[in-house]
């Protein structure tokens, strides 16, 4: 042991050891930068046409700075483990360093190969959605990864890549290091050592702060998005930083750290949102209580709210009419008993957020409601099912997939739904993908399962328009050649995109067929149709924010007329139930909601990251709004009122879901 310690404190050996770790640092820094450059080149089709070479160079520079941190973390771990080996088994120091490096290389190679399909699916580097895996149907997810994303082939490619990288890494470490000179004069010896130590100190500081020498100017994942191009901003983060971002954001979701309102602020925002500024109460439910203004349509016998997987609004736009993938719903919308608005936002970026928005009435507020004990204790006052029961309806939730996904059965029943039906309840459930049965068979089960004598409220969640896209859409009547001919030349050879568009067509057709059949069987029915989210695929690689994130809101059925929804209306999924109640409930009917009926003038929407009005859309979490126009000749945006709306919706949804109806500052003491 004494020999080992003396070996460590030997100056030349110390310099040799440090140089080896610097080599580790440089190897992984260069590797991360090389991965960034390859990803940028390979996926450049997602880059905005307005991006310049200056933007690309900026991305590489800022990306290198932030990768200093990633390489630094890897080096510190290597240094500690190799240092222990130097003390305990000096002859194995290099072997240990290589083993640690090989582990890094395998992990980074796998992440690099996974980054490509992940970005194509989510338009993002690794984000907090990766933590959904622990709440998801792991078996279904695994099969989807194998069938849709060729997981075994990608893993094989990652390991081949790792093998060659390890050979380079090993050769690099085997190269001779610089031998420190010896000085005869003691002053030269100590000055040289002081210079080396000082150099190492400032080098560590520079790495720790991401290419800076202080926290005030450091680069991290939260401030690295320096370009206007979303794709380039994602390229800046290497995979380690992206996963760190995902981890941080997931912790914020679980701990509610993303919101920071006190009870006085919440009371102020709630009073302003509900026009009850004179109330001065600590009971949120008193503010959220509303009275219906009287029915706009004759009370329907059966109500259907269809949450359609990945049913974005953009295929309904005039500019995409030649694709003919949304003709079913376009024909429904064109009828006299239908109305539609195209300025509608999903509650979140994933299906579970849409479910929680419709089931509880709460906006996405950094809470994972399907895992929270509070959501299973009793239905919230704003929950949809109990309020529809008060209007005389049996409440049913129909899901094409398994009961275990996101605890959906337990969650919906806990929130007051009387009946839950899933794939296991359907006779033809075998037809479909790992995520659930095909839409055709889901709708057949719903139509067959409705009790003609008992009024019913039905939420339907389908899955066919979801990878791995297993429906034989050509057999179902999809005209593939017509769609290919309507695509831009650069997209016509993209058969994966064509298949995805075919599944949108299928979802649209099955939905329209179901509505028509149900109207024939039960003429006194009402239907509301929305997408669960958009942002999965577009024709353009760089779509506008509106086309990327918007979903439709369609209402059709007995008594519906054109103009029942104001032309300047806008909303999100928390506005669905209040809109429905205001359409059918008798005058004076009491209900609770965070959202506001579209028929009562709701003109704003906000979700997990965006806001929308009839005329504009933008990111909700910027210090200053940067509105993107949806249509020309738009009126000026009232940014102060919009900010109050955003703060109100988020703060109420956060507090009421987490802490209950009473505003009590003591509940925040342990935050």
C-alpha positions as CSV (number, residue, x, y, z in Angstrom):
1,X,0.0,0.0,0.0
2,X,2.9,2.4,0.9
3,X,4.3,1.7,-2.6
4,X,1.0,2.4,-4.2
5,X,0.6,5.7,-2.4
6,X,4.1,6.8,-3.1
7,X,3.4,6.0,-6.8
8,X,0.4,8.2,-6.8
9,X,2.2,11.1,-5.3
10,X,5.1,10.7,-7.7
11,X,5.0,13.8,-9.9
12,X,5.8,12.0,-13.2
13,X,3.3,9.3,-12.5
14,X,0.7,11.8,-11.6
15,X,1.2,13.7,-14.9
16,X,1.0,10.4,-16.8
17,X,-2.2,9.5,-15.0
18,X,-3.7,12.9,-15.7
19,X,-2.7,12.8,-19.3
20,X,-4.5,9.4,-19.7
21,X,-7.7,10.9,-18.3
22,X,-7.3,13.9,-20.6
23,X,-7.2,11.5,-23.4
24,X,-10.4,9.9,-22.2
25,X,-12.0,13.3,-22.0
26,X,-10.9,14.3,-25.5
27,X,-12.0,11.0,-27.0
28,X,-15.6,11.3,-25.7
29,X,-15.8,15.0,-26.4
30,X,-14.9,14.4,-30.0
31,X,-17.2,11.4,-30.2
32,X,-20.2,13.4,-28.9
33,X,-19.4,16.2,-31.4
34,X,-19.0,13.7,-34.2
35,X,-22.4,12.1,-33.3
36,X,-24.0,15.6,-33.4
37,X,-22.5,16.4,-36.8
38,X,-23.7,13.0,-38.3
39,X,-27.2,13.5,-36.8
40,X,-27.4,17.0,-38.2
41,X,-26.3,15.9,-41.7
42,X,-28.5,12.8,-41.7
43,X,-31.6,14.5,-40.4
44,X,-31.1,17.9,-42.2
45,X,-34.5,17.5,-43.9
46,X,-36.0,18.6,-40.6
47,X,-34.1,21.8,-40.6
48,X,-36.0,25.0,-41.5
49,X,-35.4,26.4,-44.9
50,X,-34.6,29.7,-43.3
51,X,-31.7,28.2,-41.3
52,X,-28.2,29.5,-42.4
53,X,-24.7,28.2,-42.3
54,X,-24.2,30.6,-39.4
55,X,-26.9,28.8,-37.5
56,X,-25.2,25.5,-38.2
57,X,-21.9,26.7,-37.0
58,X,-23.6,28.2,-33.9
59,X,-25.1,24.8,-33.2
60,X,-21.8,23.1,-33.4
61,X,-20.1,25.6,-31.2
62,X,-22.8,25.7,-28.5
63,X,-23.1,21.9,-28.7
64,X,-19.4,21.5,-28.2
65,X,-19.6,23.7,-25.1
66,X,-22.5,21.7,-23.6
67,X,-20.7,18.4,-24.5
68,X,-17.8,19.6,-22.4
69,X,-20.0,18.8,-19.4
70,X,-21.0,15.4,-20.7
71,X,-17.4,14.4,-21.4
72,X,-16.3,15.9,-18.1
73,X,-18.8,13.7,-16.2
74,X,-17.6,10.6,-18.0
75,X,-14.0,11.5,-17.3
76,X,-14.6,12.1,-13.6
77,X,-16.1,8.6,-13.2
78,X,-13.2,7.1,-15.2
79,X,-10.7,9.0,-13.1
80,X,-12.2,7.8,-9.8
81,X,-12.4,4.2,-10.8
82,X,-8.9,4.2,-12.5
83,X,-7.5,6.0,-9.4
84,X,-8.7,3.2,-7.2
85,X,-7.1,0.7,-9.5
86,X,-3.9,2.6,-9.4
87,X,-3.9,2.3,-5.6
88,X,-5.0,-1.3,-5.3
89,X,-3.7,-2.9,-8.5
90,X,-1.4,-0.6,-10.5
91,X,-0.8,-3.2,-13.3
92,X,-4.6,-3.2,-14.1
93,X,-5.0,0.6,-14.3
94,X,-5.1,0.7,-18.1
95,X,-7.4,-2.4,-18.3
96,X,-9.8,-0.8,-15.9
97,X,-9.8,2.4,-17.8
98,X,-10.5,0.6,-21.0
99,X,-13.4,-1.4,-19.5
100,X,-15.0,1.8,-18.2
101,X,-14.5,3.4,-21.6
102,X,-16.0,0.4,-23.4
103,X,-19.1,0.7,-21.2
104,X,-19.5,4.3,-22.1
105,X,-19.0,3.5,-25.8
106,X,-21.8,0.9,-25.8
107,X,-24.3,3.1,-24.0
108,X,-23.5,6.1,-26.2
109,X,-23.7,4.0,-29.4
110,X,-27.1,2.6,-28.4
111,X,-28.4,6.1,-27.6
112,X,-27.1,7.4,-30.9
113,X,-28.8,4.8,-32.9
114,X,-32.0,5.3,-31.0
115,X,-32.0,9.1,-31.4
116,X,-33.0,8.9,-35.1
117,X,-36.3,7.1,-34.7
118,X,-37.1,8.9,-31.5
119,X,-36.8,12.3,-33.2
120,X,-38.9,11.2,-36.2
121,X,-41.6,10.1,-33.8
122,X,-41.5,12.9,-31.2
123,X,-39.7,15.8,-33.0
124,X,-37.4,15.9,-30.0
125,X,-34.3,14.5,-28.5
126,X,-34.8,12.2,-25.5
127,X,-37.4,13.9,-23.3
128,X,-39.5,13.1,-20.3
129,X,-41.8,10.9,-22.3
130,X,-39.1,8.1,-21.9
131,X,-40.1,7.9,-18.3
132,X,-43.7,7.0,-19.4
133,X,-42.3,3.6,-20.1
134,X,-42.6,2.7,-16.4
135,X,-46.3,3.4,-16.5
136,X,-47.0,2.1,-20.0
137,X,-47.8,-1.4,-21.3
138,X,-44.2,-2.6,-21.5
139,X,-45.1,-5.7,-23.5
140,X,-47.0,-3.7,-26.1
141,X,-44.2,-1.1,-26.2
142,X,-41.6,-3.8,-26.8
143,X,-43.5,-5.4,-29.6
144,X,-44.0,-1.9,-31.2
145,X,-40.3,-1.3,-31.0
146,X,-39.5,-4.5,-32.7
147,X,-42.2,-4.3,-35.4
148,X,-42.1,-0.6,-36.2
149,X,-38.6,0.5,-35.3
150,X,-36.6,-2.7,-36.0
151,X,-35.1,-2.8,-32.5
152,X,-32.9,-6.0,-33.0
153,X,-31.4,-4.5,-36.2
154,X,-30.7,-1.2,-34.6
155,X,-29.2,-2.8,-31.6
156,X,-27.0,-4.9,-33.8
157,X,-25.8,-1.8,-35.6
158,X,-25.2,-0.1,-32.3
159,X,-22.9,-2.9,-31.1
160,X,-21.0,-3.0,-34.4
161,X,-20.5,0.7,-34.1
162,X,-19.4,0.3,-30.5
163,X,-16.8,-2.4,-31.5
164,X,-15.1,-0.1,-34.0
165,X,-15.2,2.8,-31.6
166,X,-13.6,0.7,-28.9
167,X,-10.8,-0.2,-31.2
168,X,-10.1,3.5,-31.8
169,X,-10.4,4.2,-28.1
170,X,-8.0,1.4,-27.1
171,X,-5.4,2.5,-29.7
172,X,-5.7,6.1,-28.6
173,X,-5.0,5.2,-24.9
174,X,-2.1,3.0,-26.0
175,X,-0.3,6.0,-27.5
176,X,2.6,7.3,-25.5
177,X,2.0,10.3,-23.2
178,X,4.2,13.4,-22.9
179,X,7.0,12.8,-20.4
180,X,7.3,15.7,-18.0
181,X,10.8,17.2,-17.9
182,X,12.9,17.3,-14.7
183,X,14.5,20.5,-13.5
184,X,17.7,20.8,-11.6
185,X,16.7,24.0,-9.8
186,X,14.0,23.6,-7.1
187,X,12.3,26.9,-8.1
188,X,11.8,25.7,-11.7
189,X,10.5,22.4,-10.5
190,X,7.8,24.0,-8.2
191,X,6.9,26.7,-10.8
192,X,6.3,24.1,-13.5
193,X,4.2,22.1,-11.1
194,X,2.2,25.1,-10.1
195,X,1.6,26.0,-13.8
196,X,0.3,22.4,-14.4
197,X,-2.0,22.5,-11.4
198,X,-3.3,25.9,-12.3
199,X,-3.9,24.8,-15.9
200,X,-5.8,21.8,-14.6
201,X,-7.9,23.9,-12.2
202,X,-9.0,26.4,-14.9
203,X,-9.6,23.5,-17.3
204,X,-11.9,21.9,-14.8
205,X,-13.8,25.1,-14.3
206,X,-14.1,25.7,-18.0
207,X,-15.5,22.2,-18.5
208,X,-17.8,22.4,-15.4
209,X,-19.4,25.6,-16.7
210,X,-19.8,24.4,-20.2
211,X,-17.2,26.5,-22.0
212,X,-17.3,29.4,-19.5
213,X,-15.6,30.4,-16.3
214,X,-18.6,31.2,-14.2
215,X,-22.2,30.1,-13.7
216,X,-23.5,33.5,-15.0
217,X,-22.4,32.6,-18.6
218,X,-22.5,28.8,-18.5
219,X,-24.3,26.8,-21.1
220,X,-26.7,24.2,-20.0
221,X,-29.7,22.4,-21.5
222,X,-32.2,25.1,-20.4
223,X,-30.4,27.9,-22.2
224,X,-28.8,26.0,-25.1
225,X,-31.7,26.7,-27.5
226,X,-30.0,29.6,-29.2
227,X,-31.4,29.3,-32.7
228,X,-35.0,29.9,-34.0
229,X,-35.0,26.4,-35.5
230,X,-36.5,23.7,-33.2
231,X,-34.6,21.0,-34.9
232,X,-31.2,22.8,-34.5
233,X,-32.0,23.5,-30.9
234,X,-32.5,19.8,-30.3
235,X,-29.3,19.0,-32.2
236,X,-27.3,21.1,-29.7
237,X,-28.0,18.6,-26.9
238,X,-26.0,15.4,-27.0
239,X,-27.8,12.3,-25.8
240,X,-26.4,12.6,-22.3
241,X,-27.7,16.1,-21.9
242,X,-31.0,15.2,-23.4
243,X,-31.5,12.4,-20.9
244,X,-30.4,14.7,-18.1
245,X,-33.1,17.1,-19.4
246,X,-35.6,14.3,-19.4
247,X,-34.7,13.3,-15.9
248,X,-34.9,16.8,-14.6
249,X,-38.3,17.4,-16.2
250,X,-39.6,14.2,-15.0
251,X,-38.6,15.1,-11.4
252,X,-40.4,18.4,-11.9
253,X,-43.5,16.6,-13.1
254,X,-43.5,14.3,-10.1
255,X,-42.6,17.0,-7.6
256,X,-44.7,19.8,-9.2
257,X,-41.6,22.0,-9.2
258,X,-42.6,23.4,-12.6
259,X,-45.3,25.6,-11.0
260,X,-44.7,28.2,-8.4
261,X,-47.9,29.9,-7.3
262,X,-49.0,31.0,-3.9
263,X,-52.6,30.9,-2.6
264,X,-53.1,34.6,-3.1
265,X,-52.1,34.4,-6.7
266,X,-54.3,31.4,-7.3
267,X,-57.3,33.2,-5.7
268,X,-56.6,36.3,-7.8
269,X,-56.3,34.4,-11.1
270,X,-59.3,32.2,-10.4
271,X,-61.6,35.1,-9.5
272,X,-60.5,36.9,-12.7
273,X,-61.0,33.8,-14.9
274,X,-64.5,33.1,-13.5
275,X,-65.6,36.8,-13.2
276,X,-66.1,36.3,-9.5
277,X,-63.9,39.1,-8.2
278,X,-66.2,39.9,-5.3
279,X,-66.3,36.4,-3.9
280,X,-63.1,36.4,-1.7
281,X,-63.3,32.7,-0.8
282,X,-60.7,30.1,-0.1
283,X,-62.9,27.4,-1.7
284,X,-61.9,26.9,-5.3
285,X,-65.0,24.9,-6.0
286,X,-67.1,28.0,-5.3
287,X,-65.3,29.8,-8.1
288,X,-65.5,26.9,-10.4
289,X,-69.2,26.4,-10.0
290,X,-71.2,27.5,-13.0
291,X,-74.9,27.5,-14.0
292,X,-75.9,26.4,-17.5
293,X,-77.6,29.1,-19.6
294,X,-80.1,26.7,-21.1
295,X,-80.0,24.0,-23.8
296,X,-79.0,24.8,-27.4
297,X,-80.1,21.4,-28.7
298,X,-82.7,18.9,-27.6
299,X,-81.3,16.7,-25.0
300,X,-79.7,13.7,-26.9
301,X,-80.3,10.1,-25.9
302,X,-76.7,9.1,-26.5
303,X,-73.6,11.2,-26.4
304,X,-70.2,10.1,-27.9
305,X,-66.9,11.9,-27.2
306,X,-64.4,10.4,-29.6
307,X,-60.7,10.9,-28.7
308,X,-59.0,9.8,-31.9
309,X,-55.4,8.7,-31.9
310,X,-53.1,11.3,-33.6
311,X,-56.0,12.9,-35.4
312,X,-54.4,16.2,-36.2
313,X,-56.2,19.2,-37.8
314,X,-53.8,19.8,-40.7
315,X,-55.4,17.1,-43.0
316,X,-58.7,19.0,-42.8
317,X,-57.1,22.2,-44.2
318,X,-57.8,23.2,-47.7
319,X,-54.1,23.1,-48.7
320,X,-54.1,19.3,-48.2
321,X,-57.4,18.5,-49.9
322,X,-55.7,16.5,-52.7
323,X,-54.5,13.9,-50.2
324,X,-58.1,12.8,-49.5
325,X,-57.2,11.3,-46.2
326,X,-59.8,13.2,-44.2
327,X,-62.7,13.0,-46.6
328,X,-64.9,11.1,-44.0
329,X,-64.9,13.9,-41.4
330,X,-65.0,16.6,-44.1
331,X,-68.3,15.1,-45.3
332,X,-69.6,15.0,-41.7
333,X,-68.5,18.6,-41.2
334,X,-70.2,19.7,-44.4
335,X,-73.6,18.5,-43.2
336,X,-76.2,21.0,-41.8
337,X,-76.2,19.2,-38.4
338,X,-72.5,19.7,-37.8
339,X,-70.1,22.5,-36.8
340,X,-66.3,22.7,-36.5
341,X,-63.5,24.9,-35.3
342,X,-59.8,24.3,-36.3
343,X,-58.3,26.3,-33.4
344,X,-58.1,23.7,-30.7
345,X,-55.2,22.3,-28.6
346,X,-54.6,18.9,-27.1
347,X,-54.1,18.8,-23.3
348,X,-50.6,17.4,-23.7
349,X,-48.1,15.7,-26.0
350,X,-49.3,12.2,-25.3
351,X,-52.6,10.3,-25.2
352,X,-52.7,10.1,-21.4
353,X,-52.9,13.9,-21.2
354,X,-55.9,13.9,-23.4
355,X,-57.6,11.2,-21.2
356,X,-56.9,13.1,-18.0
357,X,-58.1,16.4,-19.6
358,X,-61.5,14.8,-20.6
359,X,-61.9,12.7,-17.5
360,X,-60.9,15.2,-14.8
361,X,-61.3,18.6,-16.6
362,X,-57.8,19.7,-15.5
363,X,-55.2,21.1,-17.8
364,X,-51.7,19.7,-17.9
365,X,-50.1,21.2,-14.8
366,X,-46.9,19.1,-14.3
367,X,-48.9,16.3,-12.5
368,X,-49.1,12.7,-13.6
369,X,-52.7,12.2,-12.6
370,X,-53.0,8.5,-13.4
371,X,-50.3,7.8,-10.8
372,X,-51.4,10.2,-8.0
373,X,-53.2,8.9,-4.9
374,X,-55.4,12.0,-4.9
375,X,-56.9,11.0,-8.2
376,X,-58.0,7.7,-6.9
377,X,-59.5,8.9,-3.6
378,X,-62.7,10.3,-5.2
379,X,-63.8,12.0,-8.3
380,X,-62.8,15.6,-8.6
381,X,-65.6,18.2,-8.7
382,X,-64.7,18.9,-12.3
383,X,-64.7,15.3,-13.4
384,X,-66.9,14.6,-16.4
385,X,-68.6,11.3,-15.4
386,X,-70.4,12.4,-12.2
387,X,-71.7,15.6,-13.9
388,X,-73.1,13.7,-16.8
389,X,-74.7,11.2,-14.4
390,X,-76.5,14.1,-12.8
391,X,-78.0,14.8,-16.2
392,X,-79.4,11.2,-16.3
393,X,-76.7,9.4,-18.4
394,X,-75.0,6.1,-17.8
395,X,-71.3,6.8,-18.2
396,X,-69.1,4.4,-20.3
397,X,-65.4,4.5,-21.2
398,X,-64.5,2.5,-24.3
399,X,-60.8,1.8,-24.9
400,X,-59.3,-0.2,-27.8
401,X,-56.3,-1.3,-25.8
402,X,-55.6,-3.2,-22.5
403,X,-56.9,-2.1,-19.1
404,X,-53.3,-1.9,-17.8
405,X,-52.2,0.9,-20.0
406,X,-51.5,4.0,-17.8
407,X,-53.8,2.4,-15.2
408,X,-56.7,3.6,-17.4
409,X,-59.4,1.3,-16.0
410,X,-58.6,2.0,-12.4
411,X,-58.3,5.7,-13.1
412,X,-61.5,6.2,-15.1
413,X,-63.5,4.2,-12.6
414,X,-62.0,6.1,-9.7
415,X,-63.1,9.3,-11.4
416,X,-66.7,8.2,-11.6
417,X,-67.2,6.2,-14.8
418,X,-69.7,3.5,-14.2
419,X,-68.5,1.1,-16.9
420,X,-65.1,0.6,-18.5
421,X,-64.7,-1.6,-21.6
422,X,-61.4,-2.5,-23.2
423,X,-59.9,-4.9,-25.7
424,X,-60.6,-7.9,-23.6
425,X,-64.3,-7.2,-23.8
426,X,-64.5,-7.2,-27.6
427,X,-65.2,-10.3,-29.6
428,X,-62.9,-9.3,-32.5
429,X,-60.1,-7.9,-30.3
430,X,-57.5,-10.1,-32.0
431,X,-57.6,-7.9,-35.1
432,X,-55.2,-5.1,-34.3
433,X,-51.7,-4.2,-33.0
434,X,-50.1,-4.6,-29.7
435,X,-51.7,-1.3,-28.6
436,X,-55.3,-2.4,-29.2
437,X,-57.9,-3.7,-31.6
438,X,-58.5,-2.0,-35.0
439,X,-60.9,0.9,-35.0
440,X,-63.5,-1.0,-37.0
441,X,-64.0,-3.5,-34.3
442,X,-63.9,-1.0,-31.5
443,X,-66.8,0.9,-33.1
444,X,-68.7,-2.3,-33.7
445,X,-68.4,-3.1,-30.0
446,X,-69.6,0.3,-29.0
447,X,-72.6,0.2,-31.3
448,X,-73.5,-3.3,-30.2
449,X,-73.0,-2.4,-26.6
450,X,-75.2,0.6,-26.3
451,X,-78.5,0.1,-24.4
452,X,-81.1,1.6,-26.6
453,X,-83.4,2.3,-23.6
454,X,-80.8,3.9,-21.3
455,X,-79.4,7.3,-22.1
456,X,-75.6,7.0,-22.2
457,X,-72.5,9.2,-22.2
458,X,-69.6,7.4,-23.9
459,X,-65.9,8.4,-24.2
460,X,-64.2,6.4,-27.0
461,X,-60.4,6.1,-27.3
462,X,-59.1,4.4,-30.4
463,X,-55.6,3.3,-31.3
464,X,-55.3,2.3,-35.0
465,X,-53.5,5.5,-36.1
466,X,-50.5,4.6,-33.9
467,X,-47.3,2.8,-34.7
468,X,-46.6,0.1,-35.6
469,X,-49.4,0.8,-38.1
470,X,-50.5,-2.8,-38.7
471,X,-53.9,-2.2,-40.5
472,X,-54.0,-3.5,-44.1
473,X,-55.2,-0.1,-45.3
474,X,-55.1,-1.0,-49.0
475,X,-57.4,-3.9,-48.3
476,X,-59.7,-1.4,-46.5
477,X,-59.9,0.7,-49.6
478,X,-57.0,3.2,-49.2
479,X,-55.9,4.6,-52.6
480,X,-52.2,4.6,-52.1
481,X,-51.3,5.8,-55.6
482,X,-53.6,8.8,-55.4
483,X,-52.0,9.9,-52.1
484,X,-48.5,9.4,-53.5
485,X,-49.3,11.5,-56.5
486,X,-50.5,14.3,-54.2
487,X,-47.3,14.3,-52.2
488,X,-44.4,16.7,-52.8
489,X,-41.8,15.0,-55.1
490,X,-39.3,14.6,-52.2
491,X,-41.9,12.7,-50.2
492,X,-43.3,10.4,-52.8
493,X,-40.7,7.6,-52.2
494,X,-41.3,7.7,-48.4
495,X,-43.4,4.6,-48.0
496,X,-43.4,4.9,-44.2
497,X,-45.1,8.2,-44.5
498,X,-47.5,6.9,-47.1
499,X,-48.4,4.1,-44.7
500,X,-48.9,6.6,-41.8
501,X,-51.2,8.7,-44.0
502,X,-53.1,5.5,-44.9
503,X,-53.7,4.9,-41.2
504,X,-55.0,8.5,-40.8
505,X,-57.3,7.8,-43.7
506,X,-58.4,4.6,-42.0
507,X,-59.1,6.3,-38.6
508,X,-61.0,9.0,-40.4
509,X,-63.1,6.5,-42.5
510,X,-64.0,4.3,-39.5
511,X,-64.9,7.3,-37.4
512,X,-67.2,8.7,-40.2
513,X,-68.8,5.3,-40.8
514,X,-69.5,4.9,-37.1
515,X,-71.1,8.3,-36.8
516,X,-73.3,7.6,-39.9
517,X,-74.4,4.2,-38.7
518,X,-75.1,5.5,-35.2
519,X,-77.1,8.4,-36.5
520,X,-79.2,5.9,-38.5
521,X,-79.8,3.6,-35.5
522,X,-80.0,6.4,-32.8
523,X,-81.0,9.6,-34.6
524,X,-81.2,11.4,-31.2
525,X,-77.4,11.2,-30.7
526,X,-74.7,13.8,-30.3
527,X,-71.0,13.4,-31.2
528,X,-67.9,15.4,-30.3
529,X,-64.7,14.5,-32.1
530,X,-61.2,15.6,-31.2
531,X,-57.7,14.2,-31.6
532,X,-55.8,13.1,-28.6
533,X,-52.7,15.1,-29.9
534,X,-51.0,16.0,-33.1
535,X,-47.2,16.3,-33.6
536,X,-46.5,12.9,-34.8
537,X,-46.1,13.3,-38.6
538,X,-46.6,16.0,-41.2
539,X,-46.1,16.3,-44.9
540,X,-43.6,19.1,-44.4
541,X,-40.5,18.5,-42.4
542,X,-40.8,21.9,-40.9
543,X,-44.5,22.6,-40.5
544,X,-45.9,25.7,-39.0
545,X,-46.6,25.6,-35.3
546,X,-50.4,25.6,-36.0
547,X,-50.2,22.7,-38.4
548,X,-47.9,20.8,-36.1
549,X,-49.8,21.0,-32.8
550,X,-53.5,21.8,-33.7
551,X,-56.3,19.3,-33.4
552,X,-59.9,19.7,-34.6
553,X,-63.1,20.1,-32.5
554,X,-66.1,18.7,-34.4
555,X,-69.7,18.5,-33.1
556,X,-72.4,16.8,-35.0
557,X,-75.9,15.4,-34.3
558,X,-79.4,16.1,-33.5
559,X,-80.1,19.9,-33.2
560,X,-76.6,21.0,-34.1
561,X,-76.6,23.9,-36.6
562,X,-73.9,25.8,-38.4
563,X,-72.7,28.6,-36.2
564,X,-73.5,26.9,-32.9
565,X,-69.8,27.4,-32.3
566,X,-68.7,31.0,-32.6
567,X,-66.3,31.6,-35.5
568,X,-63.7,33.1,-33.2
569,X,-63.8,30.3,-30.7
570,X,-60.7,28.5,-29.5
571,X,-60.2,25.9,-26.8
572,X,-58.5,22.8,-25.5
573,X,-59.7,19.5,-24.2
574,X,-60.6,20.9,-20.8
575,X,-63.3,22.9,-22.6
576,X,-65.1,19.8,-24.1
577,X,-67.3,18.9,-21.1
578,X,-68.4,22.5,-20.3
579,X,-69.2,23.0,-24.0
580,X,-71.3,19.8,-23.9
581,X,-73.1,20.7,-20.7
582,X,-74.0,24.2,-22.0
583,X,-75.4,22.6,-25.2
584,X,-77.7,20.1,-23.5
585,X,-78.3,21.0,-19.8
586,X,-81.4,22.8,-18.6
587,X,-81.2,26.4,-17.5
588,X,-79.7,26.7,-14.0
589,X,-78.0,23.3,-14.0
590,X,-75.0,23.5,-11.7
591,X,-71.7,22.1,-12.7
592,X,-68.0,22.6,-12.1
593,X,-65.2,23.2,-14.6
594,X,-61.9,24.8,-15.1
595,X,-62.5,25.2,-18.8
596,X,-65.2,27.3,-20.4
597,X,-67.8,26.4,-23.0
598,X,-67.0,27.4,-26.5
599,X,-70.6,28.5,-26.8
600,X,-70.0,31.0,-24.0
601,X,-67.3,32.8,-25.7
602,X,-64.1,30.9,-24.9
603,X,-61.5,32.3,-27.2
604,X,-58.2,31.1,-25.6
605,X,-56.5,27.8,-25.0
606,X,-53.3,26.7,-23.2
607,X,-51.7,23.3,-22.7
608,X,-48.4,21.8,-21.5
609,X,-46.3,24.2,-23.7
610,X,-48.5,26.3,-26.1
611,X,-51.3,28.7,-26.2
612,X,-53.8,29.4,-29.0
613,X,-56.4,31.9,-30.0
614,X,-58.5,32.1,-33.2
615,X,-55.7,34.1,-34.8
616,X,-52.5,33.2,-33.2
617,X,-50.5,30.3,-31.6
618,X,-47.3,30.5,-29.6
619,X,-45.1,29.0,-26.9
620,X,-46.6,29.5,-23.4
621,X,-43.4,29.6,-21.4
622,X,-41.4,32.4,-23.0
623,X,-40.7,35.6,-21.1
624,X,-42.3,37.5,-24.0
625,X,-44.9,36.0,-26.3
626,X,-43.8,35.4,-29.8
627,X,-47.2,34.9,-31.7
628,X,-47.2,33.0,-34.9
629,X,-50.2,34.1,-37.1
630,X,-52.7,31.5,-38.0
631,X,-54.4,33.7,-40.6
632,X,-53.7,37.0,-42.1
633,X,-55.1,40.4,-41.1
634,X,-55.5,39.4,-37.4
635,X,-56.3,41.8,-34.6
636,X,-53.7,42.8,-32.0
637,X,-53.1,40.2,-29.3
638,X,-53.9,41.2,-25.7
639,X,-50.9,39.6,-24.1
640,X,-51.7,40.7,-20.6
641,X,-55.1,39.0,-20.6
642,X,-53.6,35.9,-22.3
643,X,-50.9,35.6,-19.5
644,X,-53.6,35.9,-16.8
645,X,-55.6,33.1,-18.6
646,X,-52.5,30.8,-18.8
647,X,-51.6,31.4,-15.2
648,X,-55.2,30.8,-14.1
649,X,-55.7,27.6,-16.0
650,X,-52.4,26.1,-14.9
651,X,-52.5,27.2,-11.2
652,X,-56.1,26.0,-10.7
653,X,-55.5,22.7,-12.3
654,X,-52.3,22.2,-10.3
655,X,-53.7,23.2,-6.9
656,X,-57.2,21.6,-7.2
657,X,-55.8,18.2,-8.4
658,X,-52.9,18.1,-5.9
659,X,-54.2,19.8,-2.8
660,X,-58.0,19.8,-3.0
661,X,-60.5,22.7,-3.1
662,X,-59.3,24.7,-0.1
663,X,-56.6,27.3,-0.6
664,X,-54.4,26.8,2.5
665,X,-50.9,28.2,2.5
666,X,-49.8,25.6,5.1
667,X,-50.0,22.9,2.5
668,X,-47.0,24.5,0.7
669,X,-44.7,24.5,3.6
670,X,-43.0,21.2,2.7
671,X,-42.6,22.0,-1.0
